[in-house]
Amino acid sequence: MIKIKVPATTANIGPGFDSLGLAFKLYSYFSFEEIEEGLEITGCEEEYRNEENLVYTSFKKTLEKLNATVKGVRIKIESNIPVSRGLGSSAACIIGGVMGANEISGGELSKMEIFNICNEIEGHPDNISPALFGGLTASLVADEVPYFTKYKVSEDLSFCALIPGFKLSTQEARKVLPNIVLYNQATHNISRTAVLLKSLEEGNRSLIKIALEDKLHEPYRKSLIDEYNEVREICENNNVIGFFISGAGPTLMGIVDKNLNKFNLEKEISNLKNNWAIKKLDVDLEGALVL
C-alpha cells in the first residue's frame, strides 16, 4: 500500500492574488492499493465515490502520461482539510492522485515533473507549489510551465484559520471579480506584495498589517462571506496582526503571535451565527510526502 501526506494551504495572502501560497501543518492522507479490477474509494461522501473523484481523475491522468496501466485501484481518503473552504482541498486531492500514480507505477517522476502535471490539472500553481514543496511560495506560469520560489516565515508567527459552517466554490468567487483592473490598483498590490514577503520573513508586525491590504479580489469577495465584517472586527480587537481571505474563501485567516491564546477569539466568535471554527496553524516546511 502507498500512502501520501499532503498539507493544507492558503493562497493569495492579501495582495498576492493567484501567486502567493503557504502550507500548514494540517493534512490530508491518500492511500492507494492495486486490486484485481475496478475502482474502490472510501473516506469521502458517497457522491464522490466514482470515476469523477478528483483524486482518481488525477491518478488516471498521470498513469496515461507515464504510459502505465493499473487493472484496479483501492483509494482511501483521510482528510483533515475542510472542503470548499479556501484551504487547498482540491490541490491536495490532485497532488495525492498524481503522487499516488507515480509511486504505484515505479516512481519515475521528479517532484518538478509532478509539479507540472498538477498545475496542468489545477490550472494555476498558487496552492500546488506550497502543498508540494512546503513553506511560503510565490509562483508564476510562463509558456504554460509553472515556476516557484520559496520564502521564509518568521518562527515568531502563527496563523489562525477562521472557518465558517458554509462552503464557497472558487468558481462562484471568480464570478464577482471585475474584468478590468485600474493602473493604481495594480501598483497598490505589486508594492504591497514585495513588502509583505520581507515583512513575513522578519516578523515585522506593523508592516505586515499594512502590506496585507488588497485591491484586486478581497473588496469583491468579502460580500460573499457572511459575517466577514464581524469576524474582522473581532480579530482586530484581539491582537491579530494581519487579516485576509484564505484563497477564494470563505475561510478567513489571521496572522498572530506564536504564543497567542485563542480563547478570547473562540469565545467572541462563538456568538456569531455561522458556526465558525478556529484552527491555530503552524507553517509546514516539508510539503507533500510519500509515507
FIVORO-563348 format. One record per residue (C-alpha): residue in one letter; x negated, y negated, z negated. Coordinates in pm, whole numbers, plus 32768, in hexadecimal, padded with zeros to 4 digits. Each point is the difference from the previous one (the first is absolute). Example, Ala and Ser with C-alpha at 12.3 -4.5 7.8 and 13.67 -1.06 7.14 Angstrom:
REM residues 2
a7B3281C27CF4 s7F777EA88042 
REM end
This chain:
REM residues 291
m800080008000 i7F8A7EA08055 k80587EDC7F1C i7FDB7E90805A k800C7EDD7F09 v805D7EA58086 p801A7EBC7F36 a81197F028008 t7FAD7EB0809C t80727E9A800A a7FDB7F398141 n80067E93806F i7F977F877EA2 g80857EA08023 p7F657F54812F g7F5B81388090 f812A805780DB d7FD2814C80B8 s7E8E80017FAA l7FB7802B7E8A g8042813E7F3C l7FAA80907EAC a800981657F7A f8084805D7EA7 k7FDE81227F0F l815D807C804E y8009812F80E2 s80BA80E380EC y7F8E8168802B f803780D08138 s7FC48178800D f7FE880C78143 e800D817A8026 e800680BD8148 i811F80F98019 e807181008101 e80F27F1880B2 g80E07ED27FDD l7FFD7ED17F1C e80437FF17E8B i7FFF7EB37F47 t803A7FD47E8A g7FE67EDC7F0F c80D17F0380BF e81707FBB803B e80BF80FA80D5 e802B7F0B8120 y7E857FF48031 r7FC381787FFB n7FF080238179 e7F247FC68131 e80397E867FED n7F4C7FEE7EB0 l7EE67EFE801D v7F0180E67F5E y8052811380F9 t800D7F208136 s7EA97F737FA1 f7F8181627FC1 k808280758151 k7F757ED580C1 t7EA7803C7F6E l80068171805C e80547F9B8165 k7ED77F13800A l7F2081187F83 n809380FC80F7 a804E80D87ED3 t813480CE7FB2 v809E807D7EC0 k8111810A8011 g80B17F797ECF v7FBE7F1C7ED9 r80807FD17E9E i7FE57E977F86 k802E7F9F7E95 i80257E8E7FAB e7FC27F7E7EA0 s80267E888014 n7FE27EFF7EEB i80177EE380FE p81607F6B8016 v80968015815F s80567EC380C4 r7F847F1E7EEA g7ECD7F5E80A3 l7EFE80E37F5E g7F8080BB8131 s80D1813E7FED s800C801E817D a7E897FCE8024 a7FC8810D7EF8 c80DD80F580BE i7F497FBC8145 i7EA980297F63 g806E813C7F4E g807C80998145 v7ECD7F9E80CC m7F0780757EF9 g80C4813F7FC6 a7FF780578172 n7E8D7FB18011 e7FB080E57EDB i80DF811F806E s7F5D7FFC8159 g7E997FFA7F83 g7FB67E997F99 e7F657F7F8142 l80707E967FDD s7F347EF37F51 k80B37F0D7F19 m7FE67EF0810A e80A480E680FF i811180477F02 f80247E867FD5 n80347FD78178 i810D810C8010 c80B67F7A7ECB n7FFE7E9F808F e808A8082814A i8123809E7F46 e803E7EE37F09 g7FC77EE680FA h7F327F247F14 p7EDE80497F13 d80437F1E7ED3 n8085811D7F26 i7F3E811480AD s7EA27F787FBF p80197FDA7E82 a80BB81497FDE l7EEF80B580C4 f7ECA7F4F7F80 g806F7F6F7EB1 g7FD67EA67F6C l80567EB1809B t7FE97FF8817B a802D7F0C811D s8063809F814B l80267FA2816B v804480A8814D a7F367FB08139 d804980AC814E e80E380F27F43 v7EE1806B7F1A p80257FB67E88 y7EE27F737F33 f7FE57FAB7E8F t7F157F797EF8 k800A80287E86 y7FF57EFF7EE8 k7FD280227E8A v81087FAB7EFB s7F937F867EAB e8010810F7EF6 d80A97F017F1C l8139800380DA s812180F18012 f814E800080B6 c816C80207F96 a80F1808C80FF l81627F887FBA i80DD80FD80B3 p81787FC98027 g810B81098014 f804B7FB4816F k7F4880468146 l7F9A7F1A811C s7F9180848153 t7ED57F6780B0 q80D57FDD813A e81007F2E7F47 a7EED7F2A7F66 r7F687FC5815A k81487F7F808C v80047ECA7F22 l7EA97F868072 p7FF37EDA80F4 n7F81802E8163 i7F327EC07FF6 v7EF87FA07EFE l7F9B7E967FD8 y7E927F9F8017 n7FF77F7B7E9C q809C81427F7E a7EEF80CF80A6 t7EF17F1C7F74 h809D80177EA6 n7FEE817C8003 i7EA78020809C s7F607F207EFA r80AE80AB7EDE t7FAD81608078 a7E8D7FAE8006 v800D7F637EA6 l80D881187F70 l7F0781138059 k7EE07F597F4A s80E27F9E7EDD l807081697FCC e7E95806E8003 e7F9D7EFC7EFC g814180157F34 n80337E8A802C r815E7FE17F6F s804A7E97805D l7F998034816B i80BB814C801D k81467F537FA5 i7FCD7EEF8105 a7F7980E58111 l812880F27FEC e80EF7EFE8090 d8088807A814E k80C17F518115 l801F81168103 h80E381057F64 e80567FD17E90 p80DB7EC7802F y80E180D080E5 r7FF081567F59 k80457F8A7E9E s816B7FC38064 l8023817A8034 i7F8C804D7E9D d81157FD07F04 e7F857F597EBE y7EB57F9980A0 n800B7EA97F58 e805A80907EAD v7EE480FD800A r7F077EF88070 e80647F1D7EE1 i7FDC811A7F03 c7EA4804C8086 e7F937E947FF6 n80757FEA7E95 n7F3C81387F9B n7E9A7FB78067 v800F80A08158 i7EDC7F6C80C3 g808F8023815D f8142807A80A3 f80508086815C i80E780E680C3 s7F6B815C8024 g7FFD805B8170 a81557FB38094 g80A0801E7EA7 p80D380287F37 t7EF0804D7EFF l7F687EC47F6F m7E9880047F8A g7F5B7F457EE5 i7E897FDB7FD2 v7FB280107E8D d7EE380147F07 k7F8A81657FC8 n80637FF77E90 l815A7F698032 n810F80AA7F31 k812D801C80E6 f80F9801F7EE1 n808A7E9E8022 l801E80268179 e80C181437FD6 k80E07F6C7EF5 e80627ECF80CE i802280B3814C s80E381077F61 n810A7EF27FE3 l801C7FE6817B k810280C880C3 n7F2980BD80FD n7F5F80FF7F16 w7EA17F788032 a7EE580EA7F9C i7E9F7F8A7FB2 k7EC980C98050 k7EAE7F797F95 l7F0A8071810B d7E888006801C v7F3F7FFC8147 d7FAE814E80A4 l7EA37FF88095 e7FF2815B809F g8123800780F3 a80998140808B l7F5781457F9E v80138171804C l802180AB7EAE 
REM end
